[in-house]
């Protein structure tokens, strides 16, 4: 038996590993797992709105992180760690695809980051990039859980989101 990767492509680290293995032609058998009960997906899955204060705080933190990523890490380099793509770029881009999947246009007002994203996508390959992010980009289009599932998961969700 060869390498088996147990991954959920909704998960940022899983997408980074998936892209790395595919791009480097490391043979593996994908064993899909479902991490739907993670903190990031629960509000959407349960059809619950995010509290306005939480949303405002989160968006402010995101702005700070994007500025830090541009100014301290990317600077004037092609990629985060220098002139060539690295695992750092894969981890960062897969993380940034989460807010994109929620409809945040984080690259629109940041040309430096937008150019970096294009370089990463070009090196990875557009088909592989889209394949790896297909699931996360479709999350906002999913229907919320049915009422019995929602009722069963709500106590855990509330505890995780506090």
Order of alpha helices (4+ residues) and beta strands (2+ residues): beta-alpha-beta-alpha-alpha-alpha-alpha-alpha-alpha
